[in-house]
Amino acid sequence: MTLDVYGEEITPEFLPPDLKVSITDDYAVLAPDGTVANFYNIPAPGTVIHGSVLLSSELADFSVPGTFELLVKQPQYSSAASYFTVSLLLEDTGANATTIAEMETMRNSLATIDPNLRVTWAMDSRFVFDEAQRPQLQKVLEYVDLYGDEVGIVSGYPNDNYSLSQWIAEMNSWLYMYRYNALNYLHQGGTNGDSSVWLSIPDKYRPKSLSTYAINPEQAAWLKDNFQIDAFMGWAATQVNVGQLSAEGSPLMPYWAHTANPMLPAQDAATNSGNVFMNSLSIDPIGSRYTSGASRWTLHPADPYVSEMKAEPQLHLASQYLNNPYRNQNTVNYLSLVIGTNWVLRSPGLNATWQDFISRFPKDANVKVLGIHDLAEIYKTRSASSNEHSEFTLMFRGSGYTTASGENSPADLRYLWTETATERIILAKKDGDPTWSIIDFTDYSKTPVANLPYTHNGAADDISYITGRNYKLTPTAPLTSTEIERIRARLDVLNFHEEVSYQ
């Protein structure tokens, strides 16, 4: 509709048939017709966008310029909830063990985001083994009773230097000693490894999830069969040298894991392990371009590589999750975090960053803080027990921050990360470039699926699942015509019609 200076509509017969309206702005947010085309270019709230308008007609022989200003307002968050899945680690023993005061501090800090929060308390073997931690264990049970928090297990490197038999022994010992120190009235000597240990523990106090790095499928299957644990959160996705293991491949979205390799979504009922996996990386896939020996697409809210004590990059990226323009197409919108409670609170730099992150986290964003098992149950409902309709898409911009190790998140780079059960696609574009580049195509449907190995060789054993053009290892690898067609089809579904280079 075209209006005159009085606000009245000018009907088409009174306008030149070749009238052209051209709109530009200094942030390249608007298309020439004035619609918002590049939402990912919208600057910070409070910024004034300056623009110009040119009306022209060759037939009527005029060219009329004009200017305008737009004020970027604070975002109005969607009424639909985002989930912030949190696993709080309780580790070590003696003076190094997480204290009750530290447990209270960490939970209270998260309560400023969601007063009705529920979290996972993931405990390691050292923590549950020693009678000195009985007060902390009682506190966990109290939290379960009062708030519906959940008990979890943490085991850092089950895939590294473990066999299935070693894993079974560790898990049985964990459960036996957890019952001994948390529920001593149920203790029966000589029952380690017996099913009676599990059966004697009331359901609400049983461990409901595992927090880990990279786990072998047989180990995950054993936990499901024996401890009824089918919810897993880990760190292995899109990182290299995780726990001295080279690992890459698993998605941002929660997913039903493949029977042969937990880093892959199941492709059908026959390959569905029945376990839901999620990765504690969604605070920040920061867009760091691959550098030799490292690729930190994750930036922890208390990252040891971040030397400053402010949470600017973390808040920048969390806000992009909360304002993700593709959120309505996602199966589940979530951030996730595994955090070492005593490590963070006892490290001044990490603690300062964490407190800054918490204090400035947007309180009006309708974020629900919950545990690993809780999110897995939500995902099961939304996904209808398969990955067939699962998807996750995120558009984000780098924070402009460079870590102490020299890895950077360039502020002039934008990324589109999209994935389904069958593929992951990552596009990147530098400001001013005419086209988007394809930096990753990972084919989750490719067969045969490599079995995840047990390893005694650390990073010398690559546990990645890499196909197509991988952003870390083969960023310029040629794409097949089939891969290109799959990328085009996915972008069409997203209504993403900007220029993309397929070379």
C-alpha positions as CSV (number, residue, x, y, z in Angstrom):
1,M,0.0,0.0,0.0
2,T,1.3,3.5,-0.9
3,L,0.2,6.4,1.2
4,D,0.4,10.1,0.6
5,V,1.5,12.8,3.0
6,Y,-1.9,12.8,4.6
7,G,-1.9,9.0,5.2
8,E,-4.4,8.4,2.5
9,E,-3.9,5.5,0.1
10,I,-2.7,6.3,-3.4
11,T,-4.4,3.9,-5.8
12,P,-2.3,2.2,-8.6
13,E,-3.8,4.3,-11.4
14,F,-2.3,7.4,-9.9
15,L,1.2,5.9,-9.7
16,P,3.7,5.6,-12.5
17,P,3.7,2.0,-13.8
18,D,7.5,1.9,-13.6
19,L,7.7,3.3,-10.1
20,K,10.7,1.8,-8.2
21,V,11.3,1.9,-4.5
22,S,14.8,1.1,-3.3
23,I,15.6,0.8,0.3
24,T,19.1,0.4,1.9
25,D,20.4,0.6,5.4
26,D,23.8,0.6,7.1
27,Y,23.5,-2.8,8.6
28,A,22.1,-4.6,5.5
29,V,19.1,-5.8,7.5
30,L,16.5,-4.8,4.9
31,A,15.8,-6.0,1.4
32,P,15.3,-3.4,-1.3
33,D,11.5,-3.7,-0.8
34,G,11.9,-2.8,2.9
35,T,11.2,-6.3,4.3
36,V,13.5,-7.7,6.9
37,A,15.7,-10.0,4.9
38,N,18.8,-10.5,7.0
39,F,17.5,-10.8,10.5
40,Y,20.9,-12.1,11.6
41,N,22.4,-8.7,10.8
42,I,20.1,-6.9,13.3
43,P,22.5,-5.2,15.8
44,A,22.2,-5.0,19.6
45,P,19.2,-3.5,21.2
46,G,19.5,0.3,21.5
47,T,21.3,0.6,18.2
48,V,19.9,3.1,15.6
49,I,19.8,1.7,12.1
50,H,20.2,4.5,9.5
51,G,18.6,4.0,6.1
52,S,17.7,5.6,2.8
53,V,14.8,5.4,0.4
54,L,14.8,6.2,-3.3
55,L,11.6,6.6,-5.3
56,S,12.2,6.8,-9.0
57,S,10.4,6.7,-12.3
58,E,11.8,7.1,-15.8
59,L,8.4,7.7,-17.3
60,A,7.5,10.4,-14.8
61,D,11.1,11.7,-14.8
62,F,11.7,11.9,-11.1
63,S,14.0,10.6,-8.4
64,V,13.1,11.4,-4.8
65,P,15.6,10.4,-2.0
66,G,14.7,10.1,1.6
67,T,16.2,8.9,4.9
68,F,14.9,7.1,7.9
69,E,16.0,5.7,11.3
70,L,15.0,2.5,13.0
71,L,15.6,1.9,16.7
72,V,16.4,-1.8,17.7
73,K,14.2,-2.7,20.7
74,Q,14.8,-5.4,23.3
75,P,13.6,-8.8,21.9
76,Q,10.3,-10.1,22.9
77,Y,10.9,-13.7,23.7
78,S,8.6,-16.4,22.5
79,S,6.0,-17.5,24.9
80,A,7.1,-21.1,24.1
81,A,9.6,-22.3,26.6
82,S,13.2,-22.9,26.0
83,Y,14.9,-25.6,28.1
84,F,18.2,-25.2,29.9
85,T,19.3,-28.7,30.8
86,V,21.9,-28.7,33.6
87,S,24.0,-31.4,35.1
88,L,25.8,-30.3,38.3
89,L,28.8,-32.5,39.0
90,L,29.6,-33.7,42.5
91,E,33.1,-34.9,42.5
92,D,36.1,-36.1,44.5
93,T,36.5,-36.8,48.2
94,G,37.8,-35.3,51.4
95,A,38.8,-31.6,51.2
96,N,38.4,-31.7,47.4
97,A,34.8,-32.9,47.5
98,T,32.0,-30.6,46.6
99,T,30.5,-29.1,49.8
100,I,26.9,-28.6,50.8
101,A,27.6,-24.8,50.7
102,E,28.8,-25.1,47.1
103,M,25.8,-27.2,46.2
104,E,23.5,-24.5,47.7
105,T,25.4,-21.7,46.0
106,M,25.2,-23.4,42.6
107,R,21.5,-24.3,42.8
108,N,20.5,-20.9,44.1
109,S,22.4,-19.1,41.3
110,L,20.4,-21.1,38.7
111,A,17.2,-20.4,40.6
112,T,17.5,-16.8,39.4
113,I,16.8,-18.0,35.9
114,D,14.0,-20.4,36.9
115,P,12.7,-20.4,40.5
116,N,11.0,-23.7,39.8
117,L,14.2,-25.4,38.5
118,R,15.1,-29.0,38.6
119,V,18.6,-30.2,38.0
120,T,20.7,-33.4,37.8
121,W,23.2,-34.0,40.5
122,A,25.7,-36.2,38.7
123,M,28.1,-37.9,41.1
124,D,31.4,-39.6,40.4
125,S,32.7,-42.8,42.1
126,R,35.0,-41.0,44.5
127,F,32.2,-38.9,45.7
128,V,29.8,-41.8,46.5
129,F,32.6,-44.1,47.9
130,D,33.6,-42.1,51.0
131,E,31.5,-41.9,54.1
132,A,32.8,-38.3,54.6
133,Q,30.3,-37.3,51.8
134,R,27.3,-38.6,53.5
135,P,26.0,-35.1,54.4
136,Q,26.2,-34.1,50.8
137,L,24.4,-37.2,49.7
138,Q,21.6,-36.6,52.2
139,K,21.4,-33.1,50.7
140,V,20.9,-34.6,47.2
141,L,18.1,-36.8,48.5
142,E,16.6,-33.8,50.2
143,Y,16.6,-31.9,46.9
144,V,15.0,-34.9,45.2
145,D,12.2,-34.8,47.8
146,L,11.7,-31.1,47.8
147,Y,12.1,-30.1,44.2
148,G,12.1,-33.2,42.0
149,D,15.8,-33.0,41.3
150,E,17.3,-36.1,39.8
151,V,20.3,-38.3,40.7
152,G,22.8,-39.0,38.0
153,I,26.2,-40.7,37.4
154,V,29.2,-39.0,36.0
155,S,32.0,-41.0,34.4
156,G,34.4,-39.0,32.3
157,Y,36.1,-41.4,29.9
158,P,34.4,-44.8,29.8
159,N,35.5,-45.2,26.2
160,D,39.1,-44.6,27.1
161,N,41.0,-47.5,28.7
162,Y,37.7,-49.4,29.4
163,S,36.3,-52.7,28.4
164,L,32.7,-53.6,28.9
165,S,33.7,-55.8,31.9
166,Q,35.6,-52.9,33.5
167,W,32.6,-50.7,32.9
168,I,30.1,-53.2,34.5
169,A,32.4,-53.4,37.5
170,E,32.6,-49.7,37.9
171,M,28.9,-49.1,37.6
172,N,28.0,-51.9,40.0
173,S,30.5,-50.5,42.5
174,W,29.1,-47.0,42.0
175,L,25.5,-48.1,42.8
176,Y,26.6,-50.3,45.8
177,M,28.6,-47.5,47.4
178,Y,25.9,-44.9,46.6
179,R,23.4,-47.0,48.5
180,Y,25.9,-47.6,51.3
181,N,26.5,-43.9,51.9
182,A,23.2,-42.3,50.8
183,L,20.7,-45.0,52.0
184,N,22.7,-47.0,54.5
185,Y,19.6,-48.4,56.1
186,L,19.2,-50.5,52.9
187,H,22.8,-51.8,52.9
188,Q,23.4,-55.5,52.7
189,G,27.0,-56.6,52.6
190,G,28.3,-58.9,49.9
191,T,25.7,-57.8,47.3
192,N,27.9,-55.8,45.0
193,G,26.8,-56.6,41.4
194,D,23.6,-58.2,42.5
195,S,20.3,-56.9,41.1
196,S,19.0,-56.6,44.6
197,V,21.0,-53.4,45.0
198,W,19.1,-51.7,42.3
199,L,15.7,-53.1,43.3
200,S,16.1,-52.1,46.9
201,I,16.6,-48.4,46.1
202,P,13.3,-46.4,45.8
203,D,12.7,-45.2,42.2
204,K,13.0,-41.5,42.9
205,Y,16.5,-42.0,44.4
206,R,17.8,-44.1,41.6
207,P,20.3,-42.6,39.1
208,K,18.3,-41.4,36.0
209,S,21.1,-40.3,33.6
210,L,24.8,-40.4,32.8
211,S,27.0,-37.5,32.1
212,T,30.1,-38.5,30.2
213,Y,32.5,-37.7,27.4
214,A,32.3,-40.5,24.8
215,I,30.7,-43.8,25.6
216,N,30.7,-47.1,23.8
217,P,27.3,-48.4,22.6
218,E,27.6,-51.6,24.6
219,Q,28.2,-49.6,27.8
220,A,25.1,-47.5,27.1
221,A,23.1,-50.6,26.4
222,W,24.2,-52.1,29.7
223,L,23.1,-49.1,31.6
224,K,19.7,-49.2,30.0
225,D,19.2,-52.9,30.6
226,N,20.4,-52.9,34.2
227,F,19.9,-49.4,35.6
228,Q,17.0,-48.3,33.3
229,I,19.1,-45.3,32.3
230,D,18.3,-44.1,28.8
231,A,19.3,-40.4,29.0
232,F,22.8,-39.3,28.3
233,M,24.6,-36.0,28.2
234,G,28.2,-35.7,26.9
235,W,30.9,-33.5,25.5
236,A,32.0,-35.4,22.5
237,A,30.1,-33.6,19.7
238,T,32.0,-31.4,17.3
239,Q,35.2,-31.3,19.4
240,V,38.6,-32.8,18.9
241,N,40.9,-34.3,21.6
242,V,38.0,-34.7,24.1
243,G,39.6,-36.4,27.0
244,Q,42.6,-37.2,24.9
245,L,40.1,-38.8,22.4
246,S,39.6,-37.5,18.9
247,A,35.8,-37.3,18.5
248,E,33.5,-35.5,16.2
249,G,30.1,-36.0,14.6
250,S,27.1,-35.9,17.0
251,P,24.3,-33.4,16.6
252,L,23.3,-30.3,18.5
253,M,19.8,-31.6,18.9
254,P,18.7,-34.4,21.3
255,Y,18.4,-37.6,19.4
256,W,17.7,-41.3,19.6
257,A,21.2,-42.8,19.4
258,H,22.2,-45.4,16.8
259,T,22.8,-49.0,18.1
260,A,26.3,-49.1,16.7
261,N,27.5,-45.6,17.4
262,P,26.0,-43.2,20.0
263,M,27.4,-40.2,18.1
264,L,24.9,-40.9,15.3
265,P,21.1,-40.6,15.2
266,A,19.2,-43.8,14.7
267,Q,17.9,-44.1,11.1
268,D,15.0,-46.4,11.8
269,A,13.5,-48.7,14.3
270,A,16.1,-51.4,13.7
271,T,19.0,-49.0,14.5
272,N,17.3,-47.3,17.4
273,S,19.1,-48.1,20.7
274,G,16.3,-46.6,22.8
275,N,18.7,-44.2,24.4
276,V,18.4,-40.4,24.1
277,F,21.6,-38.5,23.7
278,M,22.3,-34.8,24.0
279,N,25.5,-32.8,24.0
280,S,26.5,-30.2,26.5
281,L,27.6,-27.8,23.8
282,S,24.6,-25.7,23.1
283,I,25.7,-22.8,25.2
284,D,27.9,-21.9,22.2
285,P,28.7,-23.4,18.9
286,I,30.8,-20.3,18.5
287,G,31.8,-20.7,14.9
288,S,35.5,-21.0,15.6
289,R,37.1,-21.9,12.3
290,Y,39.3,-25.0,12.4
291,T,42.8,-24.5,13.6
292,S,45.4,-27.2,13.8
293,G,44.9,-29.3,16.9
294,A,41.8,-27.6,18.2
295,S,38.3,-26.7,17.3
296,R,36.3,-25.1,20.2
297,W,32.8,-24.8,18.8
298,T,31.8,-24.9,22.5
299,L,32.4,-22.1,24.9
300,H,31.5,-23.1,28.5
301,P,30.0,-20.3,30.7
302,A,33.1,-20.9,32.9
303,D,35.6,-21.8,30.2
304,P,39.2,-22.2,31.4
305,Y,40.4,-20.8,28.0
306,V,38.6,-17.5,28.6
307,S,41.0,-15.3,30.5
308,E,38.6,-12.4,31.2
309,M,36.1,-12.5,34.0
310,K,33.1,-11.3,32.1
311,A,30.6,-13.5,30.2
312,E,30.2,-11.3,27.1
313,P,30.7,-14.1,24.6
314,Q,28.6,-16.6,26.5
315,L,25.7,-14.2,26.9
316,H,26.0,-13.2,23.2
317,L,25.6,-16.8,22.2
318,A,23.0,-17.8,24.7
319,S,20.8,-14.9,23.4
320,Q,21.1,-16.3,19.9
321,Y,19.7,-19.6,21.1
322,L,16.8,-17.8,22.8
323,N,16.1,-15.6,19.8
324,N,16.7,-18.2,17.2
325,P,14.5,-17.3,14.2
326,Y,14.2,-21.0,13.3
327,R,13.1,-22.1,16.8
328,N,9.5,-22.9,15.7
329,Q,10.8,-25.5,13.4
330,N,12.9,-27.3,16.1
331,T,11.8,-30.4,17.8
332,V,13.2,-29.0,21.1
333,N,14.8,-25.7,21.9
334,Y,17.4,-26.1,24.5
335,L,20.7,-25.0,26.0
336,S,22.7,-27.6,27.9
337,L,25.5,-27.6,30.4
338,V,27.6,-30.0,32.4
339,I,29.4,-27.9,35.1
340,G,32.0,-29.0,37.7
341,T,30.5,-27.4,40.8
342,N,33.5,-27.2,43.1
343,W,36.0,-26.6,40.2
344,V,34.1,-23.5,39.0
345,L,33.3,-22.1,42.5
346,R,36.9,-22.5,43.7
347,S,38.5,-20.9,40.6
348,P,38.2,-17.1,40.9
349,G,38.2,-16.5,37.2
350,L,35.7,-19.2,36.4
351,N,33.5,-18.2,39.3
352,A,33.5,-14.6,38.3
353,T,32.5,-15.5,34.7
354,W,29.8,-17.8,35.9
355,Q,28.3,-15.3,38.3
356,D,28.4,-12.7,35.5
357,F,26.6,-15.1,33.2
358,I,23.9,-15.9,35.7
359,S,23.4,-12.3,36.8
360,R,22.9,-11.0,33.3
361,F,21.0,-14.0,31.8
362,P,17.7,-12.6,30.4
363,K,15.1,-13.2,33.1
364,D,12.1,-12.7,30.7
365,A,13.1,-15.4,28.3
366,N,10.8,-18.1,29.7
367,V,13.6,-20.6,30.2
368,K,12.9,-23.8,32.1
369,V,15.9,-25.3,34.0
370,L,15.6,-29.0,34.2
371,G,17.6,-32.2,34.4
372,I,18.9,-34.6,31.8
373,H,16.2,-37.2,32.3
374,D,13.4,-34.6,32.2
375,L,14.5,-33.3,28.9
376,A,14.9,-36.8,27.5
377,E,11.2,-37.4,28.4
378,I,10.1,-34.2,26.7
379,Y,12.1,-35.1,23.6
380,K,10.5,-38.6,23.6
381,T,7.1,-37.0,23.6
382,R,7.9,-34.5,20.9
383,S,9.7,-36.9,18.6
384,A,7.2,-39.7,18.8
385,S,9.9,-42.3,19.7
386,S,11.9,-41.9,16.5
387,N,14.2,-39.4,14.8
388,E,12.1,-39.3,11.7
389,H,10.7,-35.8,12.3
390,S,13.5,-34.5,14.5
391,E,15.3,-31.3,13.4
392,F,17.3,-28.5,14.8
393,T,18.3,-25.3,13.1
394,L,20.3,-22.4,14.5
395,M,21.6,-19.2,12.9
396,F,24.3,-17.5,14.9
397,R,27.1,-15.0,14.7
398,G,30.5,-15.3,16.3
399,S,31.1,-13.3,19.5
400,G,34.2,-11.6,18.3
401,Y,36.1,-13.1,21.2
402,T,39.5,-14.8,21.0
403,T,40.4,-17.2,23.8
404,A,43.6,-17.4,25.7
405,S,44.7,-20.3,23.5
406,G,44.3,-18.1,20.4
407,E,41.1,-19.7,19.1
408,N,38.6,-17.1,17.8
409,S,35.0,-16.6,17.2
410,P,35.0,-13.9,14.5
411,A,32.2,-11.3,14.8
412,D,32.1,-10.8,11.0
413,L,31.1,-14.5,10.4
414,R,27.6,-15.9,10.4
415,Y,26.6,-19.5,10.5
416,L,23.6,-21.5,9.7
417,W,23.6,-24.9,11.4
418,T,20.8,-27.3,10.5
419,E,20.4,-31.0,11.0
420,T,17.9,-33.8,10.8
421,A,18.2,-37.5,11.5
422,T,19.9,-38.0,8.1
423,E,22.3,-35.1,7.8
424,R,24.1,-32.1,9.4
425,I,24.8,-29.0,7.3
426,I,26.8,-26.0,8.3
427,L,27.0,-22.8,6.2
428,A,29.2,-19.8,6.8
429,K,29.3,-16.3,5.4
430,K,31.6,-13.5,6.1
431,D,30.1,-10.0,6.1
432,G,30.3,-8.5,2.7
433,D,30.7,-11.8,0.9
434,P,28.1,-12.4,-1.9
435,T,27.5,-16.1,-1.1
436,W,27.4,-18.6,1.7
437,S,30.0,-21.4,1.8
438,I,29.2,-25.0,2.8
439,I,31.7,-25.9,5.5
440,D,30.1,-29.1,6.6
441,F,28.0,-31.9,5.3
442,T,27.8,-34.9,7.5
443,D,25.8,-37.8,6.2
444,Y,24.3,-39.6,9.2
445,S,22.5,-42.1,6.9
446,K,25.8,-43.4,5.3
447,T,26.4,-47.1,5.8
448,P,28.1,-49.1,7.1
449,V,28.1,-47.3,10.4
450,A,31.5,-47.6,12.1
451,N,31.4,-49.1,15.5
452,L,32.7,-46.9,18.2
453,P,35.9,-48.5,19.5
454,Y,37.2,-49.0,23.0
455,T,40.6,-47.5,23.1
456,H,43.9,-47.6,25.0
457,N,45.6,-45.1,22.7
458,G,43.8,-41.8,23.5
459,A,43.6,-39.4,20.6
460,A,45.6,-41.8,18.4
461,D,42.3,-43.6,18.0
462,D,39.9,-41.4,16.1
463,I,36.3,-42.0,17.2
464,S,34.9,-39.5,14.7
465,Y,32.1,-40.3,12.2
466,I,33.1,-38.0,9.3
467,T,31.6,-38.0,5.8
468,G,31.3,-35.3,3.1
469,R,32.8,-31.9,3.6
470,N,33.9,-31.7,7.2
471,Y,34.5,-28.2,8.6
472,K,37.5,-29.4,10.6
473,L,39.4,-31.9,8.6
474,T,38.4,-31.5,5.0
475,P,36.9,-28.0,4.7
476,T,37.4,-27.8,0.9
477,A,36.5,-31.4,0.0
478,P,34.3,-31.8,-3.1
479,L,30.7,-32.5,-2.6
480,T,28.9,-35.1,-4.6
481,S,25.9,-34.2,-6.7
482,T,23.7,-36.2,-4.3
483,E,25.1,-34.2,-1.3
484,I,24.4,-31.0,-3.1
485,E,20.8,-32.0,-3.9
486,R,20.3,-32.9,-0.2
487,I,21.6,-29.6,0.9
488,R,19.4,-27.7,-1.6
489,A,16.4,-29.7,-0.4
490,R,17.0,-28.9,3.2
491,L,17.5,-25.2,2.6
492,D,14.3,-25.2,0.6
493,V,12.5,-26.6,3.6
494,L,13.9,-23.8,5.7
495,N,12.9,-21.2,3.1
496,F,16.6,-20.2,3.0
497,H,17.0,-18.8,-0.5
498,E,20.2,-16.8,-0.3
499,E,23.0,-17.4,-2.7
500,V,25.1,-20.5,-1.7
501,S,28.3,-21.6,-3.4
502,Y,28.4,-25.3,-4.0
503,Q,32.0,-25.4,-5.1
